[in-house]
Amino acid sequence: MKIYLNGKLVEKEEAKISVFDHGLLYGDGVFEGIRAYAGKVFCLDEHLDRLYNSAQAIMLIIPLSKEKLRKAVISTLRENKLSDAYIRLVVTRGEGDLGLDPKKCPQPSIVIITDKIVLYPEEYYTQGLEVVTVATKRNLPEALNPAIKSLNYLNNILAKIEAGLRGTPEAIMLNKDGFVAECTGDNIFIIKDKEIFTPPTHIGVLEGITRNVVIKIAKEKLNFKVEENVFTQYELYTADECFLTGTAAEIIPVVKIDGRIIGEGKPGKTTCRLREEFHHLTRNSGTPIYTNAHE
């Protein structure tokens, strides 16, 4: 496996960053998780836009243009001869000293890892996922806005630990006002009376790329009304269907929340239809990795 590291493709064992890099010392940096399907990178431009927006928000100047970074992603996939892959694109503040001051970091670091990922076993997609609501609240937007996809994921990790202690693989996080925000690594949707609901981004959620794609599919392909609106645990418990979305998870049905059976206790028909449409889209759109049969 070759890793892109600051302009060079190096062997995995040689992909090393200084212990003085502020990405390690303070979680000072941003990242994206991206997927490639059947020789195409799905929503690459949208992911790059979000990466640069996150960097702008924390005053981190990415030392490559979007076009050059796009080419670097493609070249890394080609080097590793991958057509279906998970791509982790990381930009750190770079090497500095032991102080917090980002001015002491003259050059950001860029890392691109292309590999495989299996977030959940297949049985969760066919039988459904059980989740719990945890005590750890989602970060306040006015403190560390979840819209910034930063390297500081401790908030999510603490919630993930809570879920693990309660025997479930994923956790639902509420915001400070008690409204449903998102899960540790996924956005959340519910379906009730043939309407689809998901929390609005202003309450403190990441504007997921897969989230936005699913909203578009639901509206344009399935003719569903989709509302971005606040809701509580009560709406979760009484939903007809519930599902999560994310780049790694794609679309995964939820059948039990805090011990309550959701709907019929199995993946719902609408969730399954959304998954089918999503899979069709991922395999028929995106940025080509290989330009001809000989590459």
Secondary structure, DSSP 8 states (H G I E B T S, - for coil): -EEEETTEEEEGGG----TTBHHHHH--EEEEEEEEETTEEETHHHHHHHHHHHHHHTT---SS-HHHHHHHHHHHHHHTT-SSEEEEEEEE--B--SSS-GGG--S-EEEEEEE----S-HHHHHH-EEEEE-SS----HHHH-TTS-BS--HHHHHHHHHHHHTT-SEEEEE-TTS-EEEESSSEEEEEETTEEEE--GGGT----HHHHHHHHHHHHTS--EEEE----HHHHHT-SEEEEEETTTEEEEEEEETTEE-TTSS--HHHHHHHHHHHHHHTT-SEES-SSTT-
